[in-house]
Amino acid sequence: MLQNYTETVVLQLLNSVLEDYKKNKNPNICTCERCRQDIMAIALNNLPPRYIATDTGEVITQVAFNQFGGRAEIITQLIKAIEKVNANPRH
């Protein structure tokens, strides 16, 4: 099955990054589904895709993400996207 591993990690991290941002920076940030999807779309458009097609490819990609700061880059892009959506919500 073809999968964008970057998208998987964005989905995994979105809730915790939003909660941390809400707790530490802006308790009034909107977390409605529209805003969440906008945040994900903006972050994913600013991150390189990492497509995998096998379980072995997933393991290799996971290791590479952990060793080369992929997770930190995703968190950075999520925070930037949160700030952008918070400044201009579409609902």
C-alpha positions, 0 to 999 in steps of 0.5 A, a space after each residue: 500500500 502506497 502511503 505518505 509517511 509524512 502525512 501519517 506523522 502529521 496526523 500522529 502529532 497534530 493533537 499533542 502540538 495543538 494541545 501544547 500550543 493551546 496550553 502554553 501560547 493561546 488558550 483560545 485557539 480554535 480546534 474545530 475540524 475545519 481549522 485542524 484540516 487547514 493546519 494539516 494542509 498548510 504543514 503538509 504543503 511545506 514538508 517534503 513527502 516521504 512515500 513508502 510502499 512496504 513495511 521495510 520502507 516504513 521502518 527505514 523511513 521511521 529511523 531516518 525521521 528520528 535520526 535526521 530531525 524529521 519529527 522536529 521539522 514536522 512540529 515546526 511546520 505544524 506550529 507555523 501552520 497553527 499560527 497562520 490559521 489562528 491569524 486567519 480562520 476560515 470559519 
